[in-house]
Amino acid sequence: MSRQAPPPRHSRLATRLAKGGVDAVVVGGRAVNPPVVRASTVLFDTMGDLNEARRRRATERMFTYGARGNPTGFALEDVVAGLEGGYRTRLFPTGLAAISMVFLAYVRPGDHVLIADCVYQPVRHFVETFLKPWGVHVTFFRADGSDADAHITARTKMIYIEAPGSLVYEMCDIPALADLAHRHGALLVADNTWGSGVQCRPLMLGADISVMAATKYLSGHSDVMMGTVTTTQDVWQTLSTMADAQGAAVSPDDAYLVLRGTRTLSARLQMHECHAMEVVHWLNGLPDVARVFCLALPTDPGHELWRRDCLGTNGLVSFEFANATPAQADRFVDSLTLFGIGASWGGFESLATVSNVAGTRTCEDWSSAGPIVRLHIGLEDPQDLIDDLAAAFETVFGG
């Protein structure tokens, strides 16, 4: 039992302010949600207790110091690990911080990494500004994974994928890539932000590590930044040790916000999917649209893999104009009134932006494609969103 504070016996104000109210006793039930535990210093009853906690924290999750996590964050870690079907989860300040930590933990100078061509653009920036100068060899392979085996070498330590990919949602065969990686002694890492642990679970398909930007659907309210890394038991300790060495930690208030968002994650994703599919089917019949990028469409190249490996889709939809200039694409987005113009997604609101797919691919030539607009379909009434899109088409292209 924790040591109880002595009876109040100090009358001086500074002492009362410092010592009062820290051992509140609540009689009755308990709150539905876990409390927000804000703590940098963690107190122990004895030096023996402190030393025991320090001894165990290398391999066990212990509340010993704020930079090593707190009970509010631990609760979120458990929820995410359960979503992903993994052993344990670690939280990071942003999605990119989570991605960077994976490379820092598992890759060393002289190693070779295979990265899918469809990854989040900041990953490419990390490759150029850190991995390559650090002496890591990087090869990009086709987004669908079809040429990954041609590039793997004896020095390959990791295959890194997004499933599906950013912007136009290419799907790869996760079990096949996991098998390829493991046959060569490498790890398979999947960015699962799109799947959110609900629509897709890469660890259940053979991946060793799954990364998510909790900024997106897990949070769901566009008001917090966070990343998560979940691993299998076999590879966990390497990540945990490096994260501790780097001092990676998140605010308990941010952890609480994301934890609250997870409570409605499944319901929100169902609404996002339902609304998005109404927009998809409407866009798919327009003469001004050359192609709609959505895995739920039977005509999509990744449709069969999506049906096999995923449980649904979400609010992300992209489309290519049939005949438009970049200026017209910009004007189209500018004409929308219900869609915000922003780079993120996964919140309750609808967003639109012009996507530069050609500038983010090296294995395939997208230069001949028309301008591509990415939409995030939010929780607004889908007919209102369709009306807004129709008005923008009318403004830019006429009747």
Summary of the structure (lengths in Angstrom):
residues: 399
radius of gyration: 23.8
end to end distance: 75.2
largest distance: 81.8
contacts: 1301
relative contact order: 0.12
helix: 39%
strand: 16%
